[in-house]
Amino acid sequence: MRIRPMTDEDFDEVVHVWHAAGLATYTFIDIWQQLTFEKAREVFREHVAKDCEVWVAETTDGIVAYSALQGSYLARLYVDPRHQRRGFGLALLEHAKSRSPTGLELHTHVKNVGARAFYERHGFVVVKFGISPPPENEPDVEYHWRPVDNS
């Protein structure tokens, strides 16, 4: 596996990862279940690729996961459902920590118990609960990770 910056040529493959993972994970969000690949391309272009530093995890199978950072904010971390639980998410999370060594922040949905367990296993702590912005309007949770001071 190799982690590298996303290129323009990767765009559709990365959107596929996001779309497939979102459909599989967000069964509790109607708008996600209605999201077409074309609409996902449009949203990703306008709200992720334009505003974030996007990193991909690539194997001989192609792009299997990606993360998107806005400074210290981990805006996205998705793994293709066919490649989950193989360490790709952890590799991208460790990469994000190395890009922001003073800490990371993120939000995820309260009902996304898999993501919540993953982040908590890797040192993230709950800071507060809220509601995600439209169009989802779902209960969410804000997490922070700060490096451990061993001095």
C-alpha positions as a Markdown table, in Angstrom:
| # | Residue | x | y | z |
|---|---|---|---|---|
| 1 | Met | 0.0 | 0.0 | 0.0 |
| 2 | Arg | 1.1 | 3.5 | -0.8 |
| 3 | Ile | -0.3 | 6.8 | 0.6 |
| 4 | Arg | 0.0 | 9.7 | -1.8 |
| 5 | Pro | -1.7 | 13.0 | -2.7 |
| 6 | Met | -4.8 | 12.6 | -4.9 |
| 7 | Thr | -4.3 | 13.6 | -8.6 |
| 8 | Asp | -6.9 | 14.8 | -11.1 |
| 9 | Glu | -6.8 | 11.4 | -12.7 |
| 10 | Asp | -7.8 | 9.8 | -9.3 |
| 11 | Phe | -11.0 | 11.9 | -9.0 |
| 12 | Asp | -13.6 | 9.3 | -10.1 |
| 13 | Glu | -11.9 | 6.5 | -8.2 |
| 14 | Val | -11.9 | 8.5 | -5.0 |
| 15 | Val | -15.5 | 9.5 | -5.5 |
| 16 | His | -16.4 | 5.9 | -6.0 |
| 17 | Val | -14.8 | 5.0 | -2.6 |
| 18 | Trp | -16.7 | 7.8 | -0.9 |
| 19 | His | -20.0 | 7.0 | -2.6 |
| 20 | Ala | -19.8 | 3.2 | -1.9 |
| 21 | Ala | -18.7 | 3.6 | 1.7 |
| 22 | Gly | -21.4 | 6.3 | 2.3 |
| 23 | Leu | -24.1 | 4.1 | 0.9 |
| 24 | Ala | -23.0 | 1.1 | 3.0 |
| 25 | Thr | -22.5 | 3.1 | 6.2 |
| 26 | Tyr | -25.3 | 5.7 | 6.2 |
| 27 | Thr | -28.3 | 3.4 | 5.9 |
| 28 | Phe | -30.0 | 5.7 | 8.5 |
| 29 | Ile | -29.7 | 8.9 | 6.2 |
| 30 | Asp | -32.3 | 9.0 | 3.4 |
| 31 | Ile | -30.4 | 11.6 | 1.4 |
| 32 | Trp | -27.3 | 9.4 | 1.3 |
| 33 | Gln | -29.4 | 6.4 | 0.1 |
| 34 | Gln | -30.7 | 8.6 | -2.7 |
| 35 | Leu | -27.3 | 10.0 | -3.7 |
| 36 | Thr | -26.3 | 9.2 | -7.3 |
| 37 | Phe | -22.7 | 8.8 | -8.4 |
| 38 | Glu | -23.1 | 11.9 | -10.5 |
| 39 | Lys | -24.4 | 14.0 | -7.6 |
| 40 | Ala | -21.6 | 12.6 | -5.4 |
| 41 | Arg | -19.0 | 13.8 | -8.1 |
| 42 | Glu | -20.5 | 17.3 | -8.0 |
| 43 | Val | -20.6 | 17.4 | -4.1 |
| 44 | Phe | -17.1 | 16.0 | -3.9 |
| 45 | Arg | -15.7 | 18.5 | -6.4 |
| 46 | Glu | -17.4 | 21.5 | -4.7 |
| 47 | His | -17.0 | 20.6 | -1.0 |
| 48 | Val | -14.0 | 18.3 | -0.7 |
| 49 | Ala | -11.5 | 18.5 | -3.6 |
| 50 | Lys | -11.7 | 22.3 | -3.7 |
| 51 | Asp | -11.3 | 22.9 | 0.1 |
| 52 | Cys | -9.2 | 19.9 | 1.3 |
| 53 | Glu | -5.8 | 18.3 | 1.0 |
| 54 | Val | -6.8 | 14.8 | -0.2 |
| 55 | Trp | -4.7 | 11.7 | 0.3 |
| 56 | Val | -5.3 | 8.3 | -1.2 |
| 57 | Ala | -4.3 | 4.8 | -0.1 |
| 58 | Glu | -3.4 | 2.8 | -3.2 |
| 59 | Thr | -2.8 | -0.9 | -3.7 |
| 60 | Thr | -2.5 | -3.1 | -6.7 |
| 61 | Asp | -6.3 | -3.0 | -6.7 |
| 62 | Gly | -6.3 | 0.8 | -7.2 |
| 63 | Ile | -7.4 | 3.4 | -4.7 |
| 64 | Val | -9.0 | 1.7 | -1.7 |
| 65 | Ala | -9.4 | 4.6 | 0.7 |
| 66 | Tyr | -8.9 | 8.3 | 1.1 |
| 67 | Ser | -8.7 | 11.1 | 3.7 |
| 68 | Ala | -9.3 | 14.8 | 3.4 |
| 69 | Leu | -7.7 | 17.3 | 5.6 |
| 70 | Gln | -8.4 | 21.0 | 6.2 |
| 71 | Gly | -5.5 | 22.0 | 8.4 |
| 72 | Ser | -6.0 | 20.1 | 11.5 |
| 73 | Tyr | -9.6 | 19.1 | 10.7 |
| 74 | Leu | -10.0 | 15.6 | 9.4 |
| 75 | Ala | -13.0 | 16.3 | 7.1 |
| 76 | Arg | -13.2 | 12.8 | 5.6 |
| 77 | Leu | -11.8 | 9.3 | 6.0 |
| 78 | Tyr | -13.4 | 6.6 | 3.9 |
| 79 | Val | -12.4 | 3.1 | 3.0 |
| 80 | Asp | -14.1 | 1.1 | 0.2 |
| 81 | Pro | -16.4 | -1.4 | 1.9 |
| 82 | Arg | -14.6 | -4.3 | 0.0 |
| 83 | His | -11.3 | -3.3 | 1.7 |
| 84 | Gln | -12.4 | -2.4 | 5.2 |
| 85 | Arg | -10.7 | -3.9 | 8.3 |
| 86 | Arg | -7.3 | -4.3 | 6.5 |
| 87 | Gly | -5.5 | -1.4 | 8.0 |
| 88 | Phe | -6.1 | 1.2 | 5.3 |
| 89 | Gly | -8.1 | 3.5 | 7.5 |
| 90 | Leu | -5.5 | 3.3 | 10.2 |
| 91 | Ala | -2.7 | 4.0 | 7.8 |
| 92 | Leu | -4.5 | 7.1 | 6.6 |
| 93 | Leu | -5.3 | 8.2 | 10.2 |
| 94 | Glu | -1.6 | 7.8 | 11.2 |
| 95 | His | -0.7 | 9.8 | 8.1 |
| 96 | Ala | -3.2 | 12.6 | 9.1 |
| 97 | Lys | -1.7 | 12.6 | 12.6 |
| 98 | Ser | 1.8 | 13.1 | 11.0 |
| 99 | Arg | 0.5 | 15.9 | 8.9 |
| 100 | Ser | -1.0 | 17.6 | 12.0 |
| 101 | Pro | 1.2 | 16.5 | 14.9 |
| 102 | Thr | -0.3 | 19.0 | 17.4 |
| 103 | Gly | -3.7 | 17.4 | 17.0 |
| 104 | Leu | -6.7 | 16.6 | 14.9 |
| 105 | Glu | -10.4 | 17.4 | 15.1 |
| 106 | Leu | -13.3 | 15.6 | 13.3 |
| 107 | His | -17.1 | 15.0 | 13.4 |
| 108 | Thr | -18.9 | 11.8 | 12.7 |
| 109 | His | -22.5 | 10.7 | 13.1 |
| 110 | Val | -23.7 | 9.4 | 16.5 |
| 111 | Lys | -25.2 | 6.4 | 14.7 |
| 112 | Asn | -21.9 | 5.6 | 12.9 |
| 113 | Val | -20.8 | 3.3 | 15.7 |
| 114 | Gly | -18.0 | 1.7 | 13.6 |
| 115 | Ala | -16.3 | 5.0 | 13.0 |
| 116 | Arg | -16.8 | 6.1 | 16.6 |
| 117 | Ala | -15.2 | 2.9 | 17.9 |
| 118 | Phe | -12.3 | 3.2 | 15.4 |
| 119 | Tyr | -11.5 | 6.8 | 16.4 |
| 120 | Glu | -11.9 | 6.1 | 20.1 |
| 121 | Arg | -9.5 | 3.1 | 19.8 |
| 122 | His | -6.9 | 5.4 | 18.3 |
| 123 | Gly | -6.9 | 8.1 | 20.9 |
| 124 | Phe | -9.7 | 10.4 | 19.9 |
| 125 | Val | -12.0 | 11.7 | 22.7 |
| 126 | Val | -15.5 | 13.1 | 22.6 |
| 127 | Val | -15.7 | 16.8 | 22.9 |
| 128 | Lys | -19.3 | 17.5 | 22.3 |
| 129 | Phe | -22.5 | 16.3 | 20.7 |
| 130 | Gly | -24.5 | 18.3 | 18.1 |
| 131 | Ile | -26.4 | 18.1 | 14.8 |
| 132 | Ser | -24.7 | 17.9 | 11.4 |
| 133 | Pro | -25.4 | 20.7 | 9.0 |
| 134 | Pro | -28.1 | 20.4 | 6.3 |
| 135 | Pro | -28.9 | 18.4 | 4.3 |
| 136 | Glu | -28.2 | 15.6 | 6.7 |
| 137 | Asn | -29.3 | 17.2 | 10.0 |
| 138 | Glu | -28.3 | 14.1 | 12.0 |
| 139 | Pro | -27.0 | 13.9 | 15.5 |
| 140 | Asp | -23.2 | 14.1 | 15.4 |
| 141 | Val | -20.3 | 13.9 | 17.7 |
| 142 | Glu | -17.1 | 16.0 | 17.7 |
| 143 | Tyr | -13.8 | 14.3 | 18.5 |
| 144 | His | -10.3 | 15.6 | 19.2 |
| 145 | Trp | -7.0 | 13.9 | 19.2 |
| 146 | Arg | -4.0 | 15.4 | 20.9 |
| 147 | Pro | -0.6 | 13.8 | 21.1 |
| 148 | Val | 0.4 | 12.3 | 24.4 |
| 149 | Asp | 3.1 | 14.3 | 26.2 |
| 150 | Asn | 5.6 | 11.8 | 27.5 |
| 151 | Ser | 7.9 | 14.3 | 29.2 |
